[in-house]
Amino acid sequence: MIKITVAAKRRLDDGGISANEVPLKIIHPLLEGACLEESPDLQDMWAALLAGAATKGEDAFYAGFIHVLKQISPEEARFLKALRKRINNNIGIFEALPEEEKKTAPRPDMRRIGLAADLYILFCDANGITECDEDACIFASICFENLARLGIIGTPSFGRAAYSMCPYGAVFLECCCDDVDKTS
């Protein structure tokens, strides 16, 4: 718990943000869940959530995010962090385009985060799996189903071949996988 609170404080300090009081209904279950976590990747996500709650803890979704963090595996956490990094990179590439090229370039969005094969490769890379063999693909599929069950991603359906990011998942990634926004 100390490690996570120190990491959250560091995030706030790095962002030049002072902490507000976190509502008891958020801080108690957040610290309770965080103190049981052994995975450094999930500890980092707990710290990001704590830092976010200390800046805008009145947001109703924080209680739900605590519930989600308690239910994801370290492999899922690493995948989500890699996915958020890829999304941010794609947005950065798009934003760096000249205005004229932006008119015709596809705008990165959360509705289509990737085909199954692309996400399996990202999952394997994020988790240090050197080869996406059948067992790795099955494990990744189970992780994707869990993330879908939790409302983070949408699975391909109704003729769509691509996975999507649910609106709840987009906010979850923003709160748990990014540094604290200096404009908060």
RAURCOR-V656355 format. One record per residue. N is the residue number from 1. RES is the residue in one letter. PHI is phi in degrees with one decimal (* if undefined). Layout:
BEGIN
n: [N | N]
res: [RES | RES]
phi: [PHI | PHI]
END
This chain:
BEGIN
n: [1 | 2 | 3 | 4 | 5 | 6 | 7 | 8 | 9 | 10 | 11 | 12 | 13 | 14 | 15 | 16 | 17 | 18 | 19 | 20 | 21 | 22 | 23 | 24 | 25 | 26 | 27 | 28 | 29 | 30 | 31 | 32 | 33 | 34 | 35 | 36 | 37 | 38 | 39 | 40 | 41 | 42 | 43 | 44 | 45 | 46 | 47 | 48 | 49 | 50 | 51 | 52 | 53 | 54 | 55 | 56 | 57 | 58 | 59 | 60 | 61 | 62 | 63 | 64 | 65 | 66 | 67 | 68 | 69 | 70 | 71 | 72 | 73 | 74 | 75 | 76 | 77 | 78 | 79 | 80 | 81 | 82 | 83 | 84 | 85 | 86 | 87 | 88 | 89 | 90 | 91 | 92 | 93 | 94 | 95 | 96 | 97 | 98 | 99 | 100 | 101 | 102 | 103 | 104 | 105 | 106 | 107 | 108 | 109 | 110 | 111 | 112 | 113 | 114 | 115 | 116 | 117 | 118 | 119 | 120 | 121 | 122 | 123 | 124 | 125 | 126 | 127 | 128 | 129 | 130 | 131 | 132 | 133 | 134 | 135 | 136 | 137 | 138 | 139 | 140 | 141 | 142 | 143 | 144 | 145 | 146 | 147 | 148 | 149 | 150 | 151 | 152 | 153 | 154 | 155 | 156 | 157 | 158 | 159 | 160 | 161 | 162 | 163 | 164 | 165 | 166 | 167 | 168 | 169 | 170 | 171 | 172 | 173 | 174 | 175 | 176 | 177 | 178 | 179 | 180 | 181 | 182 | 183 | 184]
res: [M | I | K | I | T | V | A | A | K | R | R | L | D | D | G | G | I | S | A | N | E | V | P | L | K | I | I | H | P | L | L | E | G | A | C | L | E | E | S | P | D | L | Q | D | M | W | A | A | L | L | A | G | A | A | T | K | G | E | D | A | F | Y | A | G | F | I | H | V | L | K | Q | I | S | P | E | E | A | R | F | L | K | A | L | R | K | R | I | N | N | N | I | G | I | F | E | A | L | P | E | E | E | K | K | T | A | P | R | P | D | M | R | R | I | G | L | A | A | D | L | Y | I | L | F | C | D | A | N | G | I | T | E | C | D | E | D | A | C | I | F | A | S | I | C | F | E | N | L | A | R | L | G | I | I | G | T | P | S | F | G | R | A | A | Y | S | M | C | P | Y | G | A | V | F | L | E | C | C | C | D | D | V | D | K | T | S]
phi: [* | -62.8 | -57.6 | -71.1 | -68.2 | -65.9 | -64.0 | -64.5 | -62.1 | -61.8 | -60.0 | -64.9 | -61.9 | -63.2 | -86.8 | 67.2 | -116.6 | -93.6 | -79.8 | -103.7 | -69.2 | -93.1 | -56.4 | -56.3 | -68.0 | -100.7 | -65.5 | -62.7 | -66.7 | -65.0 | -67.7 | -62.8 | -68.9 | -64.8 | -69.7 | -90.9 | -86.4 | -104.6 | -73.7 | -58.7 | -65.5 | -74.0 | -60.1 | -63.8 | -68.5 | -62.3 | -63.6 | -63.9 | -65.8 | -63.1 | -62.4 | -64.4 | -64.6 | -76.1 | -106.4 | -149.5 | -69.1 | -78.3 | -63.1 | -63.5 | -77.1 | -60.0 | -61.7 | -67.7 | -66.3 | -61.2 | -59.9 | -65.4 | -60.2 | -68.0 | -110.8 | -104.0 | -87.6 | -57.6 | -65.3 | -66.2 | -62.3 | -62.6 | -62.3 | -62.6 | -64.6 | -66.8 | -64.3 | -61.9 | -63.1 | -64.9 | -60.9 | -61.2 | -62.3 | -62.7 | -65.1 | -61.8 | -62.9 | -63.2 | -64.1 | -80.9 | -66.8 | -61.6 | -54.3 | -65.3 | -72.4 | -61.5 | -65.2 | -109.6 | -76.8 | -67.4 | -78.8 | -64.4 | -145.5 | -84.4 | -66.3 | -134.1 | -94.1 | 150.5 | -74.8 | -53.9 | -61.2 | -64.4 | -71.3 | -62.7 | -64.1 | -61.7 | -60.0 | -62.4 | -60.7 | -64.6 | -106.0 | 68.1 | -87.3 | -73.2 | -136.9 | -80.7 | -86.2 | -59.8 | -63.8 | -65.2 | -65.7 | -65.2 | -61.0 | -60.9 | -60.2 | -63.9 | -62.8 | -63.2 | -64.6 | -64.5 | -64.7 | -68.9 | -58.7 | -83.4 | 82.4 | -87.5 | -122.5 | -107.2 | -86.6 | -59.6 | -162.1 | 50.3 | 82.4 | -88.1 | -91.7 | -100.6 | -77.4 | -129.3 | -102.6 | -70.4 | -54.8 | -60.5 | -64.2 | -62.7 | -70.2 | -57.9 | -61.5 | -62.1 | -79.3 | -109.1 | -121.9 | -115.7 | -71.0 | -63.0 | -73.2 | -65.9 | -89.7 | -62.9]
END
